[in-house]
């Protein structure tokens, strides 16, 4: 279509477009001479002068319910408020010009279903404009297919309007209509083309079904979507539905001032009637026009004006700027945010940084669009779609990619602008954001760290309790010599790491295995002659009674939350290849302690030691791509009981000291997910460390 035959479109909103039609030339009439008793009658042709369109994004999918976006600002709304403002401006610019509403559907499904659904959307818009809550009540009371207002729609309207549960539907509907239309914009039945003369709205609002598509797919694209339908491929069907969005729309045509129609002569059937009357108005090749798929390229009405089947609708709307596809509405990027692990004892002040991934590619191939490597069971991934115009909702889907495992759940949030991705499934997946014919893909691998508890070998050696080099001023006690391989407690277990791709190797080399240990109890007490005591209190947050809050991180050094010596993983984390699926995990510990030889208040000698250090030791993992999200896979509990005597020289002698209450095998954190974030699993990963010094509390106080 040449530019000079196209009307002038207003700046499109995120969910629609409006504009003025190209003015028609002066009307010319051929008038025959008459007698004194005869008259010539001249009737104005039905000529649209402006248009307004609202797109599918403003409705629930497969529904007539119009959406409200509570997250957007009223001055710049991202819902029907923007489009109704444009319609209000159009009405003010053309006073006295009547309207007619036309609903349209996409070509998926059958003609009768789509005729009814498009009619229900037209009814919903018409009812809002004149505030006829009885029409909405009819939609509510008569569900149709996916258009069921009995789900959570009342609740969503209550939330939007701040009206309480139990509010009468008529009051709730009116309030919601006012919210979206604006309280100052309301039309009357007489503002429409048939002026409300027909009780079924004939001439004022109608559904055109799937008969007038703006977009017809190419032969190749249609074949792909047909194959998805035959296989019931839900992901493929979702892509088809997103690509079909331009065809799902509601159009309002504004006619020249003074225009009026007799409903009995109006060619379109009522919104609630069938398709027979529609098909009477088809072009002779109408079926071909709406369903022909050319090879190599899509067809659009804007370019070729040969996609509409209805000759009447094409005649009255040809040249309308509202037939334009909103090419600017595209998704350009996916931002995926994996939260960092928080501290357990002080989560407000202790949090590892989030990891943000970006994708601007539409290719699902794993060798082209390299996947992010994360650990199965990590925190949920927060997804955001970046669009042009900004803040457009998209359709989200996730599907296996070179993977025979089911996809994790993805839950749209904020009306589809964001989503949450679960991480409980293993393997490689493609996360897809769809907006119209545009899409962006973020590939991700959730590597499965599979610990084999049956391979556990856990040993305690009570003979390693000993004095730690005491003298008269200080008594120290030990439970082994890690540098010499003499460990009070040690554990081994085998595990496997499964990555992405058909061979489950992608990303295996990026998965690092660690020891994560927490102290879970510290009751070590020094007993002094005459009854005085000294107790160990780990540093860090305390409860109201001054007692330590457990668990407490127990790491080799302050530079890492992990145990690094004598702990070992084979092959080592820094020498991994994608073929290194099998790993051997080893961890060991020999805790120690000490108390002053004399009580600072009573000045009496230390005579005995009692109490325990209790621990939970875990197999944990991170990845090179997300080093600040710590996932725990399996754990084992154990306790060092330091019961012993202290002689007059301060030397400690074990007396009933032993390793007790220890698990004989590792226990999985979650068989369902393969692991959990460290905080979720009950582990702290932030200093102060259990083994970096303790506070000593004396009784009586010095």
Secondary structure, 3 states (H helix, E strand, C coil): CCHHHCCEECCCECCEEEEECCCCCCCCCCCCCCCCCCCCCCCCCCCEEEEEEEEHHHECCCCCCECCCCCCCHHHCCCHHHHHHHHHHHHHHCCCCCEEEEEECCCCCCHHHHHHHHHHHHHHHHHHHHCCHHHHHHHHHCCECCECCCCCHHHHHHHHHCCCCCCCHHHHHHHHHHHHHCCCCCCCHHHECCCCCCCCCCCCEEECCCCECCEECCHHHHHHHHHHHHHCCHHHHHHHHHHHHHHCEEEEEEECCCCCCCHHHCCCCCCCCCCHHHHCCECCCHHHHHHCCCCCCCEEHHHHCCCECEHHHHHHHCCCHHHCCCCCCEEEEEEEEECCCECCCCCCCCECCCEEEEECCCCCCCCCCCCEEEECCCCCEEEEEEEECCCCCCEEEEEECCCCCCCCCEEEEHHHCEEEECCCCCEEEEEEEEECCEEEEEEEEEEEEEEEEEEEEEEECHHHCEECCCCCCEEEEECCEHHHCECCEEEEEEEEEECECCCCCECHHHEEEEEEEEEEEECCEEEECCCCEEEEEECCCECCCCCECCCEECCCCCCCCCECCCCEEECCHHHCCCCCCEEEEEEEECCCEEEECECCCCCCEEEEEECEEEEEEEEEEEECCCCCCCEEEEEEEEEEECCEEECCCCCEEECCCEEECCCCCCEECCCCCCCEECCCCCCCCCCCCCCCCEEEEEECCC
